[in-house]
């Protein structure tokens, strides 16, 4: 039994010592010649393979180039790339220079890119030819020059357009200057998250946050042994893939097989060809593996473990997947503000329901707090579960805060270091946690965040719209997967159709944020203080036929 102590609940694995090192030093400082010769990344589509030594050399070259360009501590650099070999050096070169990577979702539109570059004050952005149009448009909107856009791939076209060629950057002598980094306070990454409410905002993750979470997660995966090779199809711009794919495979000296996007048949081909040991998936991919006929024809015998995260996994789907492939399946939980992993089902605990997120990883403490009273729910008796409460987590992986937002104005990270996740859970007497619901405004679509406030603000820019509220509507048969629907109040005398407003939004946001429906209301319900009364929104939707 794992009853909570004065500092909250903890998991079954003992805490570990977190080394006081930068992310670069953890991954590359002790690189032996034998390790340097190992493959670090293999891109099936292009055939490009980089060894660990080549990744380090490219990382050092980019860091030296950035330093010579005056970019270092306190700066940020945007990275708008699909998964691929170039991403590794782009991310770690920025960190080695003392700056922070701001990973940009590859599906973002120019206004979304501009907003992120502006919020982080990033003076440069690294991108791919396939994403160049929106990258340049976003960079211009953010006040960057053509030369501030660094383009991977064929150097001739970028040079002709006045951009900086990645190949020219990598030609820099790989000898970056020494940078004084305090791992506990120096920001390594600025991913965007909506927290529990409001617009997406930059999350300040330190070197220690990222180092700690990799090592915490590694303790859970120790029973696998030395081979944790994996297929990296989840976007590196998402903290889930950044920690468990991009950085973790480098740390474990194992290859990652990259995919620029998820293609089911290519995915199965890569597994059969390269024979990875581990898959990190989201629920829709877990369902594909559990049910699709093509999976039964593929050779997936190399797989040892499938980890599902980013959104709740149905227990029966997990069980069906585990039985079909004969592979251990576990579910985990995380949050961008927590670097992200806090809970994972232990590999040897087959008695734990796959519909739970398991106990906490080492060094994480958590509480289950009644949102009405602010007090911890009662500890359940053996064999029972607690009353629902909000999950609060603390540990060395907890963020420093949000960039540009005072800590006393941040409702997510409190003064005692607890991150209030906005997720409603129960806990059993052994510290095993089950997701129940969300109390935060955030909408999750295929594991990606959608902030209602962002879509509401966009709708209100339409000349016919007086007010708008957005809520998530569950997709049939896909637990934890929602699509945003809008409730729109038109201006007096104005006219607009649902299709017009849907197209208005679709032209300005990434595909996962597009509206699934628009419904007109006489008035958007708001409190006397002007806040949207979100609990009243579902009843305003038309009844399903």
C-alpha positions as CSV (number, residue, x, y, z in Angstrom):
1,X,0.0,0.0,0.0
2,X,1.3,3.5,-0.9
3,X,-0.6,5.8,1.5
4,X,0.2,9.5,1.0
5,X,2.6,11.2,3.3
6,X,2.8,14.9,4.3
7,X,4.1,15.6,0.8
8,X,1.4,13.7,-1.1
9,X,1.2,10.3,-2.8
10,X,4.2,8.7,-4.4
11,X,4.8,5.7,-6.7
12,X,6.3,2.3,-5.9
13,X,9.7,3.0,-7.4
14,X,12.3,4.7,-5.2
15,X,13.4,8.3,-5.9
16,X,16.5,8.8,-7.9
17,X,19.3,11.4,-7.8
18,X,18.9,14.0,-10.6
19,X,22.4,15.1,-11.8
20,X,23.1,18.8,-11.9
21,X,23.9,18.9,-15.6
22,X,22.6,20.6,-18.7
23,X,20.6,18.6,-21.3
24,X,23.6,18.7,-23.7
25,X,26.0,17.4,-21.1
26,X,23.7,14.5,-20.2
27,X,23.4,13.5,-23.8
28,X,26.7,14.3,-25.4
29,X,29.5,15.1,-22.8
30,X,30.3,11.4,-22.1
31,X,29.9,10.2,-25.7
32,X,32.4,7.4,-26.3
33,X,33.8,6.6,-29.7
34,X,31.9,3.4,-29.7
35,X,28.6,5.2,-29.0
36,X,29.4,7.9,-31.5
37,X,29.4,5.3,-34.2
38,X,25.9,4.0,-33.4
39,X,23.0,5.1,-35.5
40,X,21.0,7.9,-33.8
41,X,18.3,8.6,-36.4
42,X,17.1,6.8,-39.5
43,X,14.6,8.5,-41.9
44,X,12.9,5.8,-44.0
45,X,11.5,8.2,-46.6
46,X,14.8,9.9,-47.4
47,X,17.2,7.2,-46.5
48,X,19.2,9.6,-44.4
49,X,21.0,8.1,-41.4
50,X,23.0,10.0,-38.8
51,X,25.2,8.5,-36.1
52,X,25.3,9.9,-32.6
53,X,28.7,11.4,-33.4
54,X,27.2,13.2,-36.5
55,X,24.3,14.5,-34.5
56,X,26.8,15.9,-31.9
57,X,28.9,17.5,-34.6
58,X,25.9,19.2,-36.2
59,X,24.6,20.3,-32.8
60,X,28.0,21.9,-32.0
61,X,28.1,23.6,-35.5
62,X,24.6,25.1,-35.0
63,X,25.4,26.2,-31.5
64,X,28.6,27.9,-32.7
65,X,26.7,29.6,-35.6
66,X,24.0,30.9,-33.2
67,X,26.6,32.2,-30.7
68,X,28.4,34.0,-33.6
69,X,25.0,35.5,-34.5
70,X,24.6,36.9,-31.0
71,X,22.0,34.4,-29.9
72,X,22.4,32.8,-26.4
73,X,21.0,33.0,-22.9
74,X,17.6,34.7,-22.7
75,X,16.9,34.1,-26.4
76,X,14.5,31.7,-28.2
77,X,14.6,30.1,-31.6
78,X,11.6,28.7,-33.4
79,X,11.7,25.2,-34.9
80,X,9.1,24.5,-37.5
81,X,10.2,21.1,-38.8
82,X,8.6,17.7,-39.5
83,X,10.2,14.8,-37.7
84,X,13.5,14.0,-39.4
85,X,17.2,13.9,-38.8
86,X,17.6,17.7,-38.9
87,X,15.4,18.2,-35.9
88,X,17.9,16.6,-33.5
89,X,20.7,19.1,-34.1
90,X,18.3,22.0,-34.4
91,X,16.8,21.4,-31.0
92,X,20.1,20.6,-29.2
93,X,22.2,23.2,-31.0
94,X,19.8,25.9,-29.6
95,X,20.1,24.4,-26.1
96,X,23.9,24.1,-26.4
97,X,24.1,27.8,-27.3
98,X,22.2,28.7,-24.1
99,X,19.0,29.6,-25.9
100,X,15.6,28.0,-25.7
101,X,13.8,26.0,-28.5
102,X,10.3,27.1,-29.2
103,X,8.9,24.0,-31.1
104,X,6.2,25.0,-33.6
105,X,3.4,22.7,-34.7
106,X,4.0,21.8,-38.3
107,X,0.3,22.3,-39.1
108,X,0.2,25.9,-37.9
109,X,-0.9,28.7,-40.1
110,X,1.1,31.9,-40.6
111,X,-0.8,33.9,-37.9
112,X,-0.3,31.0,-35.4
113,X,3.4,30.9,-36.2
114,X,3.7,34.7,-35.9
115,X,1.9,34.6,-32.5
116,X,4.4,32.1,-31.2
117,X,7.5,33.9,-32.5
118,X,6.2,37.2,-31.1
119,X,5.4,35.7,-27.6
120,X,8.9,34.2,-27.3
121,X,10.6,37.1,-29.1
122,X,12.4,34.6,-31.3
123,X,14.8,36.2,-33.7
124,X,15.2,33.1,-35.9
125,X,13.2,30.2,-37.1
126,X,14.4,26.9,-38.6
127,X,12.0,25.3,-41.1
128,X,11.6,22.9,-44.0
129,X,10.9,23.6,-47.7
130,X,7.5,22.0,-47.4
131,X,6.6,24.4,-44.6
132,X,8.4,27.4,-46.0
133,X,5.4,29.4,-47.2
134,X,3.7,29.6,-43.8
135,X,7.1,30.0,-42.0
136,X,8.1,33.0,-44.1
137,X,4.6,34.6,-43.8
138,X,4.6,34.1,-40.0
139,X,8.2,35.3,-39.7
140,X,7.3,38.5,-41.6
141,X,4.3,39.1,-39.5
142,X,6.5,38.7,-36.4
143,X,9.0,41.3,-37.8
144,X,11.8,38.9,-38.9
145,X,13.9,39.3,-42.0
146,X,14.2,36.8,-44.8
147,X,17.7,35.9,-43.6
148,X,16.3,35.0,-40.2
149,X,14.5,32.0,-41.8
150,X,16.9,29.0,-41.8
151,X,15.9,26.3,-44.3
152,X,17.0,22.7,-44.3
153,X,17.4,20.7,-47.5
154,X,18.6,21.9,-50.9
155,X,20.5,25.2,-50.2
156,X,20.1,26.8,-53.6
157,X,16.4,27.9,-53.4
158,X,16.7,29.4,-49.9
159,X,19.9,31.3,-50.8
160,X,18.1,32.7,-53.9
161,X,15.2,33.9,-51.7
162,X,17.5,35.5,-49.2
163,X,17.0,32.9,-46.5
164,X,19.8,31.1,-44.6
165,X,20.7,27.6,-45.8
166,X,21.0,24.9,-43.1
167,X,23.9,23.4,-45.0
168,X,25.8,26.8,-44.6
169,X,25.0,26.8,-40.9
170,X,26.4,23.3,-40.5
171,X,29.6,24.3,-42.3
172,X,30.5,26.4,-39.2
173,X,33.4,25.0,-37.2
174,X,31.8,22.8,-34.5
175,X,33.5,24.6,-31.7
176,X,30.9,26.6,-29.7
177,X,32.0,28.7,-26.8
178,X,31.5,27.7,-23.2
179,X,28.1,28.7,-21.9
180,X,27.4,29.1,-18.2
181,X,24.2,27.2,-17.6
182,X,22.4,26.7,-14.3
183,X,20.3,23.6,-15.1
184,X,17.7,24.5,-12.4
185,X,16.9,28.0,-13.8
186,X,18.2,28.1,-17.4
187,X,15.3,27.6,-19.9
188,X,15.9,24.9,-22.5
189,X,12.5,24.8,-24.1
190,X,9.4,26.9,-24.6
191,X,6.6,24.7,-25.8
192,X,3.1,26.2,-25.8
193,X,0.2,25.1,-23.7
194,X,-3.1,26.5,-22.6
195,X,-2.7,25.1,-19.0
196,X,-6.2,24.9,-17.6
197,X,-7.7,27.9,-19.4
198,X,-7.0,30.8,-21.7
199,X,-4.8,31.3,-24.7
200,X,-1.8,29.1,-25.5
201,X,1.3,30.4,-23.7
202,X,5.0,29.6,-23.5
203,X,5.9,27.1,-20.8
204,X,9.3,27.6,-19.3
205,X,11.0,24.2,-19.1
206,X,14.6,24.2,-17.6
207,X,17.4,21.9,-18.5
208,X,16.8,20.2,-15.1
209,X,13.1,19.7,-15.9
210,X,14.0,17.8,-19.1
211,X,16.9,15.9,-17.7
212,X,14.9,14.9,-14.7
213,X,11.8,13.7,-16.6
214,X,13.9,11.5,-19.0
215,X,15.6,9.9,-16.0
216,X,12.3,9.5,-14.1
217,X,10.7,7.8,-17.1
218,X,13.8,5.7,-17.6
219,X,13.3,4.0,-14.3
220,X,9.9,2.7,-15.4
221,X,11.4,1.3,-18.6
222,X,14.5,-0.4,-17.0
223,X,13.0,-3.9,-17.3
224,X,13.2,-3.6,-21.1
225,X,17.0,-3.8,-21.0
226,X,19.3,-2.0,-23.4
227,X,17.1,-1.9,-26.6
228,X,14.6,0.9,-26.6
229,X,14.8,1.6,-30.3
230,X,11.5,3.3,-31.5
231,X,9.5,4.7,-34.3
232,X,9.3,8.5,-34.0
233,X,6.0,9.4,-35.7
234,X,4.5,11.5,-33.0
235,X,5.5,15.1,-33.7
236,X,8.6,16.3,-32.0
237,X,6.9,19.6,-31.5
238,X,4.7,17.9,-28.9
239,X,6.3,17.5,-25.5
240,X,5.3,13.8,-25.3
241,X,7.4,13.0,-28.3
242,X,10.1,15.4,-27.5
243,X,10.9,13.8,-24.2
244,X,10.1,10.1,-24.9
245,X,11.3,9.9,-28.5
246,X,13.7,12.7,-29.5
247,X,15.6,13.0,-26.3
248,X,15.1,9.6,-24.7
249,X,16.5,7.7,-27.7
250,X,19.6,9.9,-27.7
251,X,20.1,9.3,-24.0
252,X,19.7,5.5,-24.4
253,X,22.0,5.4,-27.5
254,X,19.3,3.7,-29.5
255,X,18.1,4.6,-33.0
256,X,14.8,6.4,-33.7
257,X,13.1,5.8,-37.0
258,X,11.5,9.1,-38.1
259,X,8.2,9.7,-39.9
260,X,7.2,13.2,-41.0
261,X,3.6,12.2,-40.4
262,X,1.6,9.2,-39.6
263,X,0.9,6.9,-42.5
264,X,-0.5,3.6,-41.4
265,X,1.0,1.4,-44.1
266,X,4.4,3.1,-44.0
267,X,4.3,2.8,-40.2
268,X,3.8,-1.0,-40.5
269,X,6.6,-1.2,-43.1
270,X,9.0,0.6,-40.9
271,X,8.3,-1.7,-38.0
272,X,8.8,-4.8,-40.1
273,X,12.0,-3.4,-41.8
274,X,13.9,-1.9,-38.9
275,X,12.5,-4.0,-36.0
276,X,12.2,-1.4,-33.2
277,X,11.4,-2.5,-29.7
278,X,9.1,0.3,-28.5
279,X,6.2,2.3,-29.7
280,X,4.9,5.5,-28.2
281,X,1.3,6.0,-29.4
282,X,-1.9,8.0,-28.9
283,X,-5.3,6.3,-28.5
284,X,-6.3,6.5,-32.3
285,X,-3.1,4.6,-33.2
286,X,-3.6,2.1,-30.4
287,X,-7.1,1.5,-31.8
288,X,-5.6,1.1,-35.3
289,X,-3.1,-1.5,-34.1
290,X,-5.8,-3.3,-32.1
291,X,-8.4,-3.5,-34.9
292,X,-7.1,-2.9,-38.4
293,X,-6.9,-6.0,-40.7
294,X,-3.5,-4.9,-42.2
295,X,-1.9,-5.2,-38.8
296,X,-2.5,-8.9,-38.8
297,X,-0.4,-9.3,-42.0
298,X,2.6,-7.3,-40.7
299,X,5.6,-8.6,-38.9
300,X,5.6,-6.7,-35.6
301,X,7.4,-9.4,-33.7
302,X,10.3,-7.1,-32.7
303,X,8.0,-5.0,-30.4
304,X,8.5,-5.4,-26.7
305,X,6.4,-2.5,-25.4
306,X,3.7,0.0,-26.4
307,X,3.1,3.1,-24.3
308,X,0.0,5.1,-24.9
309,X,-0.4,8.7,-23.7
310,X,-1.6,12.3,-24.6
311,X,-5.3,11.3,-24.1
312,X,-7.2,8.6,-22.2
313,X,-7.0,5.1,-23.5
314,X,-10.0,2.8,-23.2
315,X,-9.0,-0.2,-21.1
316,X,-10.7,-2.8,-23.5
317,X,-8.8,-1.3,-26.4
318,X,-5.5,-1.7,-24.5
319,X,-6.4,-5.2,-23.6
320,X,-7.3,-6.1,-27.2
321,X,-4.0,-4.6,-28.4
322,X,-2.0,-6.5,-25.8
323,X,-3.7,-9.8,-26.7
324,X,-3.5,-9.3,-30.5
325,X,0.2,-8.5,-30.6
326,X,1.4,-10.3,-27.6
327,X,3.2,-7.1,-26.5
328,X,3.1,-5.4,-23.1
329,X,0.9,-2.3,-23.3
330,X,0.8,0.4,-20.7
331,X,-0.8,3.8,-20.3
332,X,0.8,6.9,-19.0
333,X,-0.1,10.5,-18.2
334,X,1.6,13.8,-18.6
335,X,1.2,17.5,-19.1
336,X,3.4,20.0,-20.9
337,X,3.8,21.9,-17.7
338,X,5.3,18.7,-16.1
339,X,7.9,18.0,-18.9
340,X,5.5,15.9,-19.3
341,X,5.4,12.4,-17.7
342,X,4.1,12.0,-14.2
343,X,2.3,8.6,-14.2
344,X,2.9,5.3,-16.0
345,X,1.7,1.7,-15.3
346,X,4.8,-0.3,-14.3
347,X,5.8,-3.0,-16.8
348,X,5.6,-5.8,-14.3
349,X,2.2,-4.8,-12.9
350,X,-0.2,-6.8,-15.1
351,X,-2.8,-6.6,-12.4
352,X,-3.3,-2.9,-13.0
353,X,-6.2,-2.0,-15.3
354,X,-5.0,-0.6,-18.6
355,X,-7.7,2.0,-18.3
356,X,-5.8,3.7,-15.5
357,X,-2.7,5.8,-15.8
358,X,-0.9,3.9,-13.1
359,X,1.1,5.2,-10.1
360,X,3.5,8.1,-10.1
361,X,7.0,7.9,-11.6
362,X,10.0,8.4,-9.2
363,X,10.4,11.8,-7.7
364,X,6.9,12.9,-8.5
365,X,4.5,13.6,-5.6
366,X,0.8,14.1,-6.3
367,X,-2.4,15.0,-4.5
368,X,-6.1,14.5,-5.3
369,X,-7.9,17.6,-4.2
370,X,-11.6,18.3,-3.9
371,X,-12.1,21.3,-6.3
372,X,-14.9,22.6,-4.1
373,X,-13.2,22.5,-0.7
374,X,-9.5,22.7,-1.7
375,X,-8.7,19.8,0.6
376,X,-7.4,16.4,-0.2
377,X,-10.0,13.6,-0.8
378,X,-10.0,10.9,1.9
379,X,-7.6,8.0,1.5
380,X,-9.6,5.0,0.3
381,X,-9.7,1.7,2.0
382,X,-8.0,-1.3,0.5
383,X,-9.9,-2.5,-2.6
384,X,-11.7,0.8,-3.0
385,X,-11.2,4.1,-4.9
386,X,-11.3,7.7,-3.6
387,X,-13.9,10.3,-4.4
388,X,-12.9,12.3,-7.6
389,X,-10.6,15.2,-7.2
390,X,-8.2,17.4,-9.2
391,X,-4.8,15.9,-9.8
392,X,-2.0,18.1,-8.4
393,X,1.7,17.1,-9.1
394,X,5.1,18.3,-7.9
395,X,8.6,17.3,-8.6
396,X,11.9,18.2,-10.4
397,X,10.0,18.0,-13.7
398,X,7.5,20.8,-12.8
399,X,7.8,23.9,-15.0
400,X,9.3,27.2,-13.9
401,X,6.2,29.0,-14.9
402,X,4.8,30.7,-18.1
403,X,7.0,33.2,-19.9
404,X,5.8,36.7,-19.5
405,X,3.2,35.8,-16.9
406,X,3.8,36.7,-13.2
407,X,3.8,33.7,-10.9
408,X,1.1,35.3,-8.7
409,X,-1.1,35.5,-11.8
410,X,-0.6,31.8,-12.7
411,X,-3.4,29.6,-11.4
412,X,-1.6,26.4,-12.6
413,X,1.6,26.5,-10.6
414,X,1.0,27.5,-7.0
415,X,3.4,29.0,-4.4
416,X,4.2,25.6,-3.0
417,X,5.3,24.1,-6.3
418,X,2.1,22.1,-7.1
419,X,1.0,22.0,-10.7
420,X,-2.8,22.0,-10.8
421,X,-3.5,19.8,-13.8
422,X,-7.2,20.6,-14.3
423,X,-7.9,16.9,-14.7
424,X,-10.3,15.1,-12.4
425,X,-9.1,11.7,-11.1
426,X,-9.7,9.0,-8.5
427,X,-6.9,7.1,-6.7
428,X,-7.0,3.7,-5.1
429,X,-5.2,2.6,-1.9
430,X,-2.1,1.6,-3.9
431,X,-1.7,5.0,-5.5
432,X,-3.1,3.9,-8.9
433,X,-4.8,6.8,-10.6
434,X,-7.7,6.8,-13.1
435,X,-8.8,9.7,-15.2
436,X,-12.5,10.7,-14.7
437,X,-13.1,14.0,-16.4
438,X,-11.6,17.4,-17.2
439,X,-12.4,20.4,-15.1
440,X,-10.2,22.6,-17.3
441,X,-11.4,24.3,-20.4
442,X,-8.9,22.6,-22.6
443,X,-10.2,20.5,-25.6
444,X,-8.1,17.5,-26.7
445,X,-8.2,16.4,-30.3
446,X,-6.0,13.4,-31.2
447,X,-3.8,14.2,-28.2
448,X,-3.3,17.9,-29.4
449,X,-4.4,20.8,-27.3
450,X,-7.2,23.2,-28.4
451,X,-7.7,26.4,-26.4
452,X,-11.4,27.5,-26.6
453,X,-10.2,31.1,-25.9
454,X,-8.1,31.1,-29.0
455,X,-11.0,30.1,-31.3
456,X,-13.4,32.4,-29.4
457,X,-11.1,35.4,-30.0
458,X,-10.8,34.4,-33.7
459,X,-14.6,34.1,-34.2
460,X,-15.1,37.5,-32.6
461,X,-12.9,39.1,-35.2
462,X,-15.6,38.2,-37.8
463,X,-17.6,41.4,-38.5
464,X,-20.9,39.6,-38.0
465,X,-20.1,38.1,-34.6
466,X,-20.9,39.8,-31.3
467,X,-19.7,37.0,-29.0
468,X,-18.7,33.3,-29.1
469,X,-18.1,30.4,-26.9
470,X,-16.4,27.1,-27.8
471,X,-16.7,23.7,-26.2
472,X,-15.5,20.2,-26.9
473,X,-18.0,17.6,-28.1
474,X,-17.0,14.0,-27.7
475,X,-16.6,12.0,-30.9
476,X,-18.6,8.8,-30.9
477,X,-16.6,5.7,-30.0
478,X,-13.4,7.7,-29.3
479,X,-12.9,8.3,-25.6
480,X,-10.9,11.3,-24.8
481,X,-11.2,12.7,-28.3
482,X,-13.2,15.8,-28.9
483,X,-13.9,18.3,-31.7
484,X,-14.6,22.0,-31.0
485,X,-18.1,23.4,-31.6
486,X,-18.9,27.0,-31.5
487,X,-21.9,28.8,-30.0
488,X,-22.2,32.2,-31.8
489,X,-24.1,35.3,-30.9
490,X,-24.5,37.5,-34.0
491,X,-24.5,41.3,-34.0
492,X,-27.9,43.0,-34.3
493,X,-28.9,43.0,-37.9
494,X,-25.9,41.0,-39.1
495,X,-26.0,37.8,-41.0
496,X,-23.6,34.9,-41.3
497,X,-24.0,31.2,-42.0
498,X,-22.5,28.3,-40.1
499,X,-20.5,27.2,-43.1
500,X,-19.2,30.7,-43.5
501,X,-17.9,30.9,-39.9
502,X,-16.5,27.4,-40.1
503,X,-14.5,28.3,-43.2
504,X,-13.4,31.6,-41.6
505,X,-11.8,29.6,-38.7
506,X,-10.5,26.9,-41.0
507,X,-8.5,29.4,-43.0
508,X,-6.7,30.7,-39.9
509,X,-5.9,27.7,-37.7
510,X,-4.2,24.3,-37.9
511,X,-6.4,21.4,-39.0
512,X,-6.8,19.9,-35.6
513,X,-8.4,23.2,-34.3
514,X,-11.1,23.4,-37.0
515,X,-14.7,23.6,-35.9
516,X,-16.9,20.6,-36.1
517,X,-20.0,22.8,-36.0
518,X,-21.4,26.3,-35.4
519,X,-24.7,26.9,-33.6
520,X,-26.3,30.3,-33.2
521,X,-27.6,31.5,-29.8
522,X,-29.4,34.6,-28.6
523,X,-26.7,35.3,-26.0
524,X,-23.5,33.6,-24.9
525,X,-23.9,33.0,-21.1
526,X,-21.5,35.1,-19.1
527,X,-21.1,35.9,-15.4
528,X,-21.4,39.4,-13.9
529,X,-17.6,39.5,-14.2
530,X,-17.7,38.7,-17.9
531,X,-16.5,35.1,-17.8
532,X,-18.1,32.5,-20.0
533,X,-20.3,30.2,-17.9
534,X,-18.9,27.0,-19.5
535,X,-21.1,24.6,-17.5
536,X,-24.1,26.1,-19.3
537,X,-22.8,25.6,-22.8
538,X,-23.6,21.9,-23.4
539,X,-27.4,22.5,-22.9
540,X,-27.3,25.2,-25.6
541,X,-26.2,22.7,-28.3
542,X,-29.0,21.2,-30.3
543,X,-30.1,17.7,-29.4
544,X,-28.6,15.0,-31.5
545,X,-31.0,13.4,-33.9
